[in-house]
Amino acid sequence: MLLAALALLQQGPLEFAYTDVTCIGYEEGVCRRDPSDVILVDGVYYVWYTKVVQGALLYPSGYDGTVWYATSLDGTDWREQGEAVARGGKGAWDEQSVFTPNILPFGGRYYLYFTAVTKPFSNSGPMITRTAIGVASADSPRGPWTKSAQNPVLEPSWDFNEFDSSRVDDACLLVRGRTIYLYYKGRAWNRSPGQTMMGVARSSSPTGPFVKYSGNPVVRGGHEAMVWPAHGGVMSLHSAAGEAGRTLQFSPDGLHFERVSDQTKFPMAPGAFRQEDGLAWGVSMRGGQHPYLVRFDVTRG
């Protein structure tokens, strides 16, 4: 399978074309960032993302946002539908922010994963606030969403030597056989975002318990990761962070990854629209003073 992936990439790295979209595109005073994967249900595309409105203390950071969603009939003309997941109440583990969502259809229901932080919040120094990952479920992609009583379903390690002792974030889900693979980015205590690595945790249930793979981190880099099924295994695209930053990686078993290509250009914080065995397009982020979302299409690779 690795040889098949290598053969596919002999043309060179993946290339992308970008298209501005409606309603979730640029809007002064509004930040829309960190889109989920895209799913198609009954002829309608769905995407979830972090939304922050200017005036928020940490604007445009995701550490001061909530999860919203939009729908489309063609993947370009979107309509924002409203908030999907709100912050938790006073003293809750998700009181400060809920952000970086991702979606998993499973067993006839929908599971919306999100990162969260509590209050008081600090993003630096010895008192940095640890992140955790939770999940909410619904019978429809339109909600209403109910947060799991098992939340958070994934937390940082309490061993400060571990790669994910400060941050677990950006859940990205694949189902292989009867097992749910939750890929996430982790950062060690007192490390910078540029030292982020990718780990994986597994469960037979979308609400956990998720058990971290003993061989973590599975990729030593990539501040953001996007995974999709390919050649019976898993392909992963990594942005500029760590030893494996700016690379395309492949794993035949979803656990043991190897670099198959350098990747100098890539979508920012991408979410994939996955085909049965490949990647065609998705939604990504553009930064700046007021970050927003765009569509990307794979044009080569």
Backbone bond lengths (Angstrom), bond angles and torsions (degrees), N, CA, C in turn:
res aa  C-N    CA-C-N  psi(-1)  N-CA   C-N-CA  omega(-1)  CA-C   N-CA-C  phi
1 M - - - 1.457 - - 1.523 111.53 -
2 L 1.334 117.33 -36.80 1.454 119.34 177.07 1.513 111.00 -64.03
3 L 1.332 116.94 -39.23 1.458 120.53 177.72 1.520 110.89 -62.45
4 A 1.352 116.79 -37.61 1.463 120.34 177.86 1.520 110.71 -63.55
5 A 1.336 116.64 -41.95 1.467 119.95 178.86 1.519 111.11 -65.51
6 L 1.333 116.32 -41.06 1.457 119.83 178.20 1.523 111.27 -62.44
7 A 1.339 116.39 -40.37 1.458 119.94 179.25 1.521 110.62 -63.75
8 L 1.331 116.10 -39.39 1.462 120.27 179.34 1.522 111.41 -60.46
9 L 1.323 116.05 -34.78 1.461 120.39 -172.95 1.523 113.81 -95.46
10 Q 1.313 117.63 9.80 1.457 119.96 178.85 1.533 111.43 -63.75
11 Q 1.345 116.53 -22.38 1.460 119.96 178.11 1.530 111.38 -69.12
12 G 1.324 117.25 -15.43 1.448 121.14 -175.99 1.517 110.59 119.55
13 P 1.326 118.14 -175.29 1.464 121.97 -178.03 1.521 112.25 -67.46
14 L 1.315 115.61 165.81 1.454 120.66 175.18 1.530 109.79 -64.37
15 E 1.311 115.26 147.48 1.456 120.79 174.36 1.525 108.91 -125.70
16 F 1.327 114.98 153.29 1.454 120.12 -171.70 1.524 111.13 -134.86
17 A 1.323 115.22 146.07 1.462 122.29 170.51 1.520 107.56 -116.69
18 Y 1.330 116.48 144.52 1.461 121.43 -174.06 1.528 110.88 -117.28
19 T 1.323 115.68 142.49 1.461 122.44 -179.96 1.518 109.16 -131.20
20 D 1.329 117.25 127.67 1.464 119.58 173.41 1.520 109.62 -65.60
21 V 1.324 115.81 145.64 1.456 120.90 -177.76 1.528 109.78 -119.31
22 T 1.323 116.28 165.02 1.459 121.05 179.56 1.518 111.05 -89.18
23 C 1.309 115.82 153.05 1.472 125.87 169.96 1.523 114.94 70.03
24 I 1.333 117.69 -36.37 1.467 119.27 176.47 1.528 110.16 -112.05
25 G 1.338 115.64 13.32 1.453 121.46 174.50 1.515 110.93 -83.41
26 Y 1.331 116.38 -156.70 1.464 120.71 -174.77 1.525 111.31 -62.26
27 E 1.332 114.98 132.90 1.460 121.46 174.29 1.519 107.81 -148.43
28 E 1.311 116.86 116.64 1.459 120.63 -178.51 1.524 110.20 -60.27
29 G 1.339 114.63 132.53 1.462 119.75 178.64 1.510 114.16 88.37
30 V 1.351 117.50 -0.57 1.467 121.36 -179.47 1.524 108.53 -130.77
31 C 1.305 115.98 135.96 1.461 122.30 174.72 1.527 108.73 -111.81
32 R 1.328 115.68 124.65 1.466 121.59 170.84 1.527 106.10 -122.25
33 R 1.313 117.43 123.58 1.448 120.36 -170.46 1.529 110.93 -146.92
34 D 1.329 115.37 168.07 1.471 123.12 170.50 1.529 112.95 53.88
35 P 1.347 117.54 60.64 1.462 119.67 -177.73 1.519 112.49 -69.33
36 S 1.311 114.93 153.36 1.467 122.95 174.68 1.516 110.11 -77.60
37 D 1.327 116.11 176.55 1.449 119.54 163.63 1.529 108.79 -61.98
38 V 1.310 115.97 160.11 1.470 122.40 -179.55 1.522 108.37 -103.24
39 I 1.336 116.97 135.79 1.464 120.43 175.31 1.528 109.48 -122.15
40 L 1.322 115.11 155.43 1.470 122.64 178.59 1.513 108.15 -115.65
41 V 1.343 116.73 121.19 1.457 122.71 -178.87 1.526 108.73 -131.98
42 D 1.324 116.87 117.28 1.473 122.17 178.10 1.530 111.65 52.11
43 G 1.335 115.73 44.63 1.460 120.58 175.76 1.515 115.52 80.27
44 V 1.329 117.92 6.19 1.465 122.14 -178.64 1.530 109.17 -120.93
45 Y 1.341 116.31 131.41 1.460 121.48 175.20 1.530 109.06 -87.47
46 Y 1.338 114.99 143.44 1.465 121.74 178.87 1.525 109.56 -127.80
47 V 1.341 115.93 140.72 1.459 121.31 172.11 1.528 107.96 -141.16
48 W 1.327 116.19 145.22 1.463 123.04 177.17 1.524 108.53 -117.51
49 Y 1.326 117.59 155.80 1.456 121.03 -174.79 1.519 109.85 -162.88
50 T 1.333 115.40 167.98 1.458 121.71 174.70 1.527 108.89 -87.23
51 K 1.321 115.88 132.75 1.461 119.95 176.55 1.524 109.22 -121.85
52 V 1.342 114.81 132.37 1.460 122.43 177.66 1.526 107.58 -133.08
53 V 1.312 117.11 134.89 1.465 121.48 -179.62 1.521 109.13 -104.09
54 Q 1.342 116.16 137.00 1.458 120.97 -179.47 1.524 109.94 -55.46
55 G 1.311 115.30 137.94 1.460 121.65 -172.36 1.513 110.05 113.31
56 A 1.338 116.34 -24.26 1.461 120.17 172.38 1.521 108.48 -62.47
57 L 1.312 117.51 143.27 1.455 122.55 -172.96 1.524 112.58 -55.41
58 L 1.357 117.60 -37.18 1.458 121.74 -174.49 1.525 112.70 -106.63
59 Y 1.320 118.64 14.01 1.468 121.96 -178.52 1.518 111.25 -50.95
60 P 1.360 120.01 136.32 1.468 127.52 1.33 1.531 113.82 -97.47
61 S 1.331 117.05 26.30 1.459 121.07 -177.03 1.528 111.66 -65.05
62 G 1.326 115.50 145.35 1.458 120.66 174.57 1.509 113.11 -68.07
63 Y 1.327 116.91 -12.18 1.462 120.34 179.90 1.527 112.59 -75.09
64 D 1.330 117.21 7.82 1.468 121.15 177.57 1.528 108.89 -140.63
65 G 1.341 117.36 43.58 1.455 120.23 -174.69 1.515 113.66 -130.90
66 T 1.334 114.35 -178.92 1.466 122.20 171.86 1.529 108.02 -136.12
67 V 1.331 115.90 169.76 1.462 121.25 -175.46 1.529 109.72 -94.00
68 W 1.350 115.32 126.00 1.461 123.08 176.98 1.520 109.14 -119.32
69 Y 1.353 115.70 172.18 1.468 117.90 176.87 1.515 111.02 -145.28
70 A 1.352 114.15 160.39 1.461 122.01 179.06 1.521 108.85 -139.02
71 T 1.344 115.72 159.50 1.463 121.99 179.49 1.527 110.22 -127.73
72 S 1.346 114.94 157.78 1.460 120.57 -179.08 1.518 109.31 -153.87
73 L 1.323 115.42 152.22 1.460 120.70 174.43 1.521 112.05 -96.20
74 D 1.354 116.83 -15.16 1.469 119.38 -176.66 1.529 114.06 -133.37
75 G 1.325 118.41 -0.43 1.454 121.65 -179.96 1.513 114.53 83.90
76 T 1.332 118.33 -0.23 1.460 122.29 179.74 1.532 111.86 -124.57
77 D 1.311 116.56 -42.40 1.465 122.27 178.63 1.530 107.98 -92.68
78 W 1.332 116.65 99.35 1.460 122.31 -174.32 1.529 111.45 -103.45
79 R 1.315 115.87 156.85 1.459 123.03 173.60 1.519 108.74 -130.32
80 E 1.321 115.63 120.10 1.460 119.16 177.82 1.526 109.24 -71.18
81 Q 1.335 116.03 130.58 1.459 120.43 -173.22 1.524 113.86 -104.18
82 G 1.336 117.57 -23.38 1.456 118.92 178.45 1.513 112.32 137.81
83 E 1.316 114.59 -176.23 1.460 120.87 -179.16 1.524 110.14 -76.00
84 A 1.328 115.58 136.64 1.465 121.16 178.52 1.528 111.59 -101.40
85 V 1.334 116.61 -45.05 1.467 121.31 -178.83 1.517 108.82 -131.18
86 A 1.329 115.34 125.28 1.462 121.67 -179.87 1.526 110.56 -97.39
87 R 1.320 115.31 166.74 1.463 120.62 173.40 1.531 110.04 -61.82
88 G 1.336 114.39 157.27 1.452 119.19 173.36 1.523 111.79 -78.24
89 G 1.307 116.57 171.89 1.456 121.87 -179.28 1.511 113.21 -77.06
90 K 1.296 116.16 -177.99 1.462 122.31 -176.83 1.523 110.59 -57.62
91 G 1.336 115.32 127.67 1.452 120.96 178.84 1.509 114.68 84.43
92 A 1.338 117.48 -3.89 1.469 120.55 -178.23 1.523 110.52 -75.27
93 W 1.324 116.05 159.26 1.466 121.27 -179.47 1.526 111.71 -65.79
94 D 1.359 117.02 -18.44 1.464 122.64 -179.31 1.524 111.97 -118.35
95 E 1.318 117.62 32.03 1.463 121.40 -176.17 1.522 112.79 -69.68
96 Q 1.340 118.86 -37.71 1.466 121.85 -174.46 1.524 112.66 -75.61
97 S 1.349 117.04 -47.33 1.461 120.03 -174.12 1.522 110.35 -162.57
98 V 1.340 115.44 148.68 1.464 123.22 168.77 1.528 106.10 -126.75
99 F 1.349 117.52 127.56 1.460 119.67 -167.34 1.529 110.34 -158.01
100 T 1.345 116.18 -178.98 1.473 125.65 -177.77 1.535 112.07 40.37
101 P 1.332 117.56 67.53 1.462 120.64 -177.70 1.530 112.39 -79.51
102 N 1.334 114.83 161.30 1.459 121.45 165.78 1.519 109.44 -152.34
103 I 1.324 115.65 160.28 1.461 122.02 -166.90 1.526 111.24 -120.84
104 L 1.334 115.82 144.20 1.458 121.91 175.58 1.525 109.24 -139.00
105 P 1.345 118.42 109.60 1.472 119.65 168.01 1.528 107.73 -76.02
106 F 1.333 117.02 130.95 1.464 119.83 -175.79 1.525 109.70 -157.85
107 G 1.324 116.11 124.69 1.460 120.56 174.94 1.514 114.24 61.46
108 G 1.341 117.74 32.32 1.456 120.69 179.01 1.522 114.49 82.54
109 R 1.333 117.27 1.75 1.458 121.22 176.61 1.528 109.70 -123.74
110 Y 1.317 116.00 175.69 1.460 121.77 -177.55 1.522 108.40 -123.18
111 Y 1.335 114.59 135.39 1.462 121.19 -177.23 1.522 108.50 -122.78
112 L 1.322 114.85 120.10 1.460 122.23 -175.79 1.533 107.99 -108.42
113 Y 1.335 115.37 110.57 1.464 121.60 -179.73 1.520 109.27 -91.04
114 F 1.324 116.10 149.22 1.459 120.61 -179.46 1.524 109.40 -153.33
115 T 1.337 115.19 154.01 1.455 121.68 172.84 1.519 108.07 -92.71
116 A 1.331 116.42 151.12 1.459 119.18 179.94 1.521 110.49 -148.16
117 V 1.335 114.49 156.93 1.462 122.44 172.39 1.529 108.46 -135.39
118 T 1.317 114.75 155.11 1.451 121.00 179.99 1.525 110.63 -100.77
119 K 1.312 116.83 -179.59 1.458 123.58 173.49 1.519 108.91 -108.34
120 P 1.336 119.02 151.89 1.473 127.62 -6.62 1.522 110.21 -68.78
121 F 1.344 116.07 150.71 1.448 121.02 -173.79 1.519 111.25 -113.36
122 S 1.350 115.05 136.68 1.465 122.13 173.24 1.525 107.86 -138.98
123 N 1.324 116.82 136.25 1.463 120.90 -177.85 1.520 112.65 -104.49
124 S 1.329 117.41 9.36 1.461 119.62 -179.49 1.515 109.51 -159.00
125 G 1.335 114.56 167.50 1.455 120.70 174.70 1.517 113.47 80.85
126 P 1.321 117.15 -176.65 1.470 121.35 -175.49 1.522 113.70 -66.81
127 M 1.326 117.43 -19.00 1.467 120.88 -179.15 1.531 111.36 -102.88
128 I 1.333 118.02 24.93 1.462 121.40 179.92 1.527 110.47 -55.30
129 T 1.317 115.66 138.57 1.462 121.30 -178.60 1.530 110.16 -81.46
130 R 1.314 116.83 125.64 1.455 121.51 179.38 1.530 109.97 -73.79
131 T 1.321 116.30 141.77 1.456 121.22 175.49 1.521 109.65 -92.50
132 A 1.334 116.10 163.50 1.462 122.38 174.01 1.523 107.72 -147.75
133 I 1.325 116.52 165.00 1.463 122.34 -178.49 1.527 109.46 -115.56
134 G 1.326 115.43 132.00 1.456 121.66 177.10 1.514 111.26 -123.63
135 V 1.329 116.37 -179.76 1.460 120.90 -179.14 1.530 109.34 -145.27
136 A 1.323 115.26 146.50 1.461 122.64 172.13 1.528 107.54 -126.39
137 S 1.318 117.72 152.59 1.467 120.79 -176.64 1.516 110.78 -128.48
138 A 1.352 114.62 157.87 1.464 121.06 179.73 1.524 109.08 -156.90
139 D 1.335 115.46 159.95 1.466 120.59 176.27 1.518 111.95 -81.85
140 S 1.342 116.77 -17.05 1.456 122.67 -178.41 1.520 108.84 -133.54
141 P 1.344 118.68 148.48 1.463 119.15 175.26 1.527 112.92 -64.13
142 R 1.315 116.99 -13.36 1.464 120.98 176.75 1.527 112.24 -86.84
143 G 1.352 116.94 -2.33 1.446 120.49 -178.62 1.517 111.50 84.96
144 P 1.338 118.11 -165.69 1.463 127.64 2.33 1.532 111.99 -71.54
145 W 1.334 114.99 151.58 1.455 121.83 -175.08 1.525 110.72 -100.46
146 T 1.325 115.35 134.96 1.458 121.94 178.15 1.524 109.02 -113.82
147 K 1.318 116.76 120.77 1.456 119.99 178.62 1.525 110.36 -68.38
148 S 1.326 115.01 140.82 1.461 120.47 -178.37 1.523 111.02 -69.74
149 A 1.331 114.91 142.12 1.463 120.15 174.77 1.519 111.23 -69.46
150 Q 1.342 116.76 -14.16 1.463 120.80 179.61 1.532 112.83 -86.17
151 N 1.327 117.56 -2.08 1.466 120.57 -177.75 1.527 112.45 -62.66
152 P 1.334 115.45 148.41 1.462 127.86 -9.48 1.524 111.50 -73.63
153 V 1.335 116.18 148.20 1.465 120.19 -177.61 1.525 112.40 -90.23
154 L 1.341 117.22 -12.87 1.466 121.02 175.62 1.529 108.19 -147.63
155 E 1.347 115.93 129.05 1.458 121.70 -178.27 1.527 110.29 -127.29
156 P 1.333 116.73 160.43 1.464 119.57 175.61 1.525 111.38 -63.55
157 S 1.321 115.28 156.35 1.457 120.86 175.61 1.526 110.30 -70.69
158 W 1.325 116.93 148.30 1.465 120.82 174.35 1.522 111.80 -89.43
159 D 1.344 116.21 -3.11 1.458 120.80 172.91 1.519 108.16 -87.39
160 F 1.315 117.90 108.82 1.459 121.50 -173.07 1.523 112.74 -66.27
161 N 1.327 117.86 -10.17 1.458 120.78 175.79 1.524 112.53 -83.14
162 E 1.335 117.25 -12.46 1.457 120.93 -178.50 1.524 110.81 -77.23
163 F 1.336 115.84 154.37 1.468 121.14 -175.62 1.519 112.12 -67.70
164 D 1.342 118.25 -18.85 1.468 121.69 -175.68 1.528 111.91 -120.48
165 S 1.337 116.39 39.75 1.463 120.13 -176.89 1.532 113.21 -83.67
166 S 1.339 117.48 -6.89 1.456 120.98 178.46 1.520 112.66 -119.86
167 R 1.323 116.36 -41.92 1.454 121.37 -173.94 1.529 111.54 -129.93
168 V 1.316 117.30 132.06 1.465 124.08 157.96 1.523 105.19 -125.07
169 D 1.331 116.97 132.37 1.463 120.11 -167.59 1.524 109.00 -160.58
170 D 1.341 116.16 166.20 1.475 122.70 170.50 1.523 113.54 57.32
171 A 1.313 117.52 58.60 1.466 120.93 176.87 1.523 110.66 -59.63
172 C 1.321 116.34 138.02 1.462 122.94 176.75 1.527 106.67 -139.10
173 L 1.323 118.06 120.24 1.450 122.01 -166.53 1.519 113.37 -109.60
174 L 1.334 115.91 138.81 1.456 123.67 169.61 1.515 108.36 -136.01
175 V 1.327 116.07 146.65 1.459 121.12 173.70 1.516 108.01 -107.47
176 R 1.337 115.74 124.76 1.456 122.31 178.02 1.522 107.52 -124.68
177 G 1.341 115.76 113.18 1.454 119.59 -173.00 1.513 109.63 65.61
178 R 1.316 116.29 -122.57 1.466 121.01 177.87 1.526 111.73 -105.62
179 T 1.318 116.40 12.78 1.463 120.52 -174.05 1.524 111.25 -113.52
180 I 1.324 116.07 135.71 1.461 122.84 175.46 1.522 108.01 -91.97
181 Y 1.333 115.58 125.14 1.454 121.96 176.59 1.524 107.77 -102.56
182 L 1.313 116.59 119.63 1.461 122.35 177.94 1.531 107.51 -106.22
183 Y 1.328 115.69 102.73 1.457 121.01 176.00 1.525 108.42 -85.30
184 Y 1.314 116.44 140.96 1.461 119.73 -178.16 1.522 109.90 -150.20
185 K 1.316 115.19 158.25 1.461 119.06 174.92 1.524 107.70 -95.49
186 G 1.341 114.81 139.38 1.454 120.70 -179.88 1.516 111.06 -127.21
187 R 1.307 115.05 149.30 1.461 120.33 177.08 1.519 108.78 -135.66
188 A 1.323 115.47 136.72 1.456 120.68 -178.67 1.527 111.39 -78.16
189 W 1.329 114.63 159.10 1.453 121.29 177.25 1.527 110.16 -56.91
190 N 1.326 117.11 135.00 1.463 123.72 176.67 1.526 111.92 64.25
191 R 1.347 117.25 30.66 1.455 121.81 176.00 1.530 108.75 -117.26
192 S 1.332 116.29 159.35 1.467 121.40 -177.67 1.531 110.38 -89.92
193 P 1.340 118.17 164.54 1.471 120.44 175.23 1.520 112.60 -56.85
194 G 1.343 117.27 -28.46 1.456 120.87 178.70 1.510 113.75 -69.64
195 Q 1.336 117.48 -6.81 1.464 122.36 178.67 1.527 111.83 -108.76
196 T 1.319 115.43 21.81 1.458 121.22 178.28 1.525 111.09 -70.21
197 M 1.337 116.76 145.56 1.460 122.95 176.66 1.527 109.15 -132.96
198 M 1.340 116.51 166.33 1.461 120.71 -178.89 1.520 110.96 -106.75
199 G 1.317 115.43 131.78 1.455 122.03 174.68 1.517 110.82 -119.89
200 V 1.323 116.00 176.56 1.458 121.11 177.02 1.523 108.77 -142.35
201 A 1.331 115.27 143.37 1.458 122.64 173.14 1.520 107.15 -128.74
202 R 1.345 116.89 151.87 1.459 120.21 -173.58 1.535 111.83 -129.80
203 S 1.332 113.83 151.50 1.463 120.03 179.26 1.522 109.24 -157.09
204 S 1.313 116.45 156.98 1.468 121.21 173.04 1.521 111.17 -91.36
205 S 1.345 116.24 -7.84 1.461 121.87 -178.96 1.513 110.01 -126.27
206 P 1.332 118.43 140.34 1.472 120.05 179.90 1.517 113.96 -65.91
207 T 1.329 118.02 -16.81 1.460 120.48 177.68 1.528 111.97 -101.67
208 G 1.339 116.49 9.12 1.447 121.05 176.80 1.527 113.04 86.05
209 P 1.336 116.12 -172.78 1.468 125.35 8.28 1.531 112.90 -72.96
210 F 1.351 116.14 140.96 1.449 122.67 174.77 1.528 109.15 -93.85
211 V 1.323 115.07 130.35 1.464 120.93 -179.24 1.526 108.42 -108.45
212 K 1.323 116.36 124.23 1.451 120.47 179.92 1.527 110.69 -68.65
213 Y 1.317 115.84 138.64 1.458 122.53 178.36 1.523 109.64 -65.22
214 S 1.321 116.48 133.65 1.468 121.14 -176.26 1.520 112.54 -66.70
215 G 1.351 117.27 -19.34 1.458 120.85 179.96 1.508 114.32 -92.34
216 N 1.338 118.24 9.50 1.468 121.75 177.43 1.524 111.13 -59.67
217 P 1.347 116.35 150.00 1.462 128.32 -2.28 1.525 110.90 -77.90
218 V 1.338 116.77 145.25 1.458 120.04 -178.38 1.525 111.70 -83.06
219 V 1.337 117.45 -22.88 1.464 122.25 172.56 1.523 107.46 -136.69
220 R 1.318 116.43 127.92 1.455 120.62 -174.50 1.535 110.43 -89.99
221 G 1.324 115.08 64.17 1.451 119.68 178.03 1.503 111.61 156.77
222 G 1.330 114.88 -178.18 1.455 121.30 176.97 1.503 112.45 94.72
223 H 1.343 117.38 93.09 1.460 120.26 -179.03 1.521 111.46 -61.04
224 E 1.309 116.64 -31.34 1.461 121.57 173.02 1.522 107.39 -130.12
225 A 1.302 116.07 146.81 1.461 119.71 179.17 1.517 109.46 -133.27
226 M 1.315 115.62 143.82 1.455 122.26 172.57 1.528 106.83 -127.99
227 V 1.312 117.85 125.78 1.459 121.34 -178.68 1.526 109.62 -117.60
228 W 1.349 114.81 149.78 1.451 120.13 176.22 1.524 109.09 -153.99
229 P 1.343 117.76 155.30 1.466 120.27 179.80 1.523 110.97 -71.68
230 A 1.340 116.33 139.66 1.459 121.62 179.91 1.522 109.09 -157.92
231 H 1.340 116.73 129.65 1.460 122.34 174.72 1.526 112.54 54.05
232 G 1.315 117.33 35.84 1.450 121.46 -179.99 1.506 113.95 79.27
233 G 1.334 117.34 -3.69 1.453 122.17 179.08 1.503 111.61 -121.67
234 V 1.321 116.15 -147.74 1.460 122.19 -175.85 1.526 108.90 -131.17
235 M 1.320 116.57 129.44 1.454 122.89 173.00 1.526 108.09 -102.92
236 S 1.318 116.40 144.58 1.459 121.08 -178.03 1.521 110.00 -139.75
237 L 1.335 116.08 130.46 1.462 122.73 179.82 1.518 108.98 -106.76
238 H 1.344 116.24 129.06 1.462 120.64 -173.23 1.518 111.59 -122.88
239 S 1.334 114.81 134.43 1.457 120.54 178.85 1.525 110.06 -84.05
240 A 1.312 116.34 -167.21 1.469 121.32 -167.81 1.524 111.68 -82.46
241 A 1.320 116.53 90.44 1.459 121.47 172.57 1.521 108.63 -161.15
242 G 1.329 116.16 136.09 1.447 121.06 172.80 1.517 114.34 70.61
243 E 1.330 114.65 -173.47 1.455 121.57 -176.96 1.529 111.97 -61.06
244 A 1.319 117.31 -35.46 1.466 121.15 -175.51 1.516 112.37 -99.43
245 G 1.335 117.46 13.65 1.457 119.83 177.21 1.513 111.70 -63.15
246 R 1.323 116.03 149.65 1.465 123.25 179.72 1.531 111.64 60.39
247 T 1.323 115.71 46.28 1.465 119.94 178.38 1.517 111.06 -138.14
248 L 1.326 113.64 159.57 1.455 123.03 168.35 1.515 106.18 -107.67
249 Q 1.330 116.78 128.76 1.460 121.80 -175.42 1.528 109.67 -120.88
250 F 1.332 115.84 151.05 1.462 121.25 178.16 1.518 110.10 -132.68
251 S 1.344 115.08 142.37 1.460 121.20 175.44 1.518 109.50 -134.10
252 P 1.326 119.03 127.36 1.467 120.34 177.47 1.521 113.31 -71.22
253 D 1.349 117.14 -23.64 1.462 120.52 -176.62 1.522 113.98 -118.46
254 G 1.321 117.22 3.96 1.458 121.11 -179.45 1.514 113.70 81.37
255 L 1.331 117.35 1.78 1.460 121.60 -176.56 1.524 113.36 -124.10
256 H 1.315 116.98 -36.88 1.465 121.30 -175.54 1.526 109.22 -109.47
257 F 1.329 115.56 104.17 1.464 122.09 -174.06 1.524 111.05 -100.95
258 E 1.337 114.74 145.62 1.455 121.93 173.81 1.524 108.95 -134.83
259 R 1.322 115.19 146.25 1.455 120.10 178.86 1.521 109.84 -69.80
260 V 1.331 115.59 130.66 1.460 119.81 176.19 1.524 112.08 -114.49
261 S 1.330 117.30 -12.88 1.457 119.81 179.12 1.514 110.24 -165.56
262 D 1.330 116.42 144.14 1.457 119.91 165.21 1.522 107.80 -75.04
263 Q 1.331 116.41 148.53 1.455 120.66 -175.30 1.517 108.15 -138.66
264 T 1.317 116.76 94.96 1.459 120.03 -175.05 1.528 112.96 -79.54
265 K 1.335 116.89 -22.54 1.462 120.52 179.02 1.518 108.89 -124.16
266 F 1.320 115.48 137.38 1.453 119.22 -177.69 1.527 109.32 -159.15
267 P 1.331 118.13 154.78 1.461 120.63 175.74 1.523 110.27 -64.06
268 M 1.309 116.37 150.26 1.459 122.15 -179.94 1.527 109.81 -89.90
269 A 1.329 116.48 123.57 1.472 122.32 179.85 1.522 111.14 49.79
270 P 1.338 118.40 56.38 1.467 120.64 -170.26 1.522 114.30 -80.34
271 G 1.323 114.35 151.49 1.457 123.08 168.26 1.516 108.29 -121.66
272 A 1.320 117.59 135.49 1.463 121.98 -170.57 1.517 112.54 -97.27
273 F 1.332 116.68 143.40 1.455 120.73 159.75 1.522 105.49 -96.00
274 R 1.309 116.23 107.40 1.452 121.63 -171.93 1.515 111.37 -88.92
275 Q 1.315 114.92 136.08 1.447 120.92 167.46 1.519 107.62 -90.91
276 E 1.332 117.12 178.49 1.458 119.99 -176.26 1.523 111.45 -58.70
277 D 1.309 117.87 -35.90 1.452 121.23 -179.92 1.530 109.27 -147.96
278 G 1.322 115.77 60.34 1.450 117.81 -179.85 1.511 112.10 166.50
279 L 1.320 115.32 -176.94 1.456 124.02 -177.71 1.515 108.38 -131.79
280 A 1.326 117.31 127.71 1.459 121.14 179.91 1.522 111.83 -111.97
281 W 1.349 116.74 -45.40 1.455 120.17 -177.77 1.528 109.45 -158.45
282 G 1.304 115.76 178.75 1.454 120.12 178.34 1.522 110.26 -175.68
283 V 1.319 115.58 -165.98 1.464 123.01 179.21 1.519 107.58 -124.74
284 S 1.327 116.31 135.67 1.461 121.17 179.38 1.522 109.65 -134.64
285 M 1.304 114.91 -178.86 1.463 122.53 -172.97 1.523 110.54 -111.12
286 R 1.310 116.02 147.86 1.458 121.70 167.16 1.517 107.95 -119.12
287 G 1.351 115.33 134.02 1.452 119.85 -175.07 1.508 112.78 -84.72
288 G 1.332 114.94 -160.55 1.452 120.87 -176.11 1.517 110.76 116.08
289 Q 1.316 115.35 -167.27 1.465 120.09 -178.10 1.522 111.47 -66.05
290 H 1.339 116.24 -34.46 1.462 121.35 -179.77 1.535 108.21 -129.45
291 P 1.329 118.53 81.94 1.471 121.17 -176.77 1.527 111.97 -56.93
292 Y 1.339 115.08 148.73 1.456 120.47 -177.54 1.519 109.67 -149.09
293 L 1.328 116.18 179.42 1.458 121.85 -173.44 1.520 111.45 -111.37
294 V 1.327 115.44 146.69 1.461 122.98 176.96 1.528 108.13 -135.56
295 R 1.310 116.17 163.61 1.461 121.99 172.26 1.539 108.47 -93.42
296 F 1.340 115.84 141.54 1.456 119.61 170.76 1.527 109.49 -122.11
297 D 1.324 115.71 145.45 1.469 122.22 175.37 1.519 108.23 -121.93
298 V 1.323 115.92 137.94 1.467 120.40 175.81 1.519 107.34 -77.49
299 T 1.318 116.40 120.70 1.472 120.67 -176.28 1.518 112.76 -105.52
300 R 1.342 116.61 -11.32 1.455 119.84 178.64 1.524 109.01 -158.88
301 G 1.340 116.77 142.58 1.440 120.59 177.40 1.508 112.02 114.02
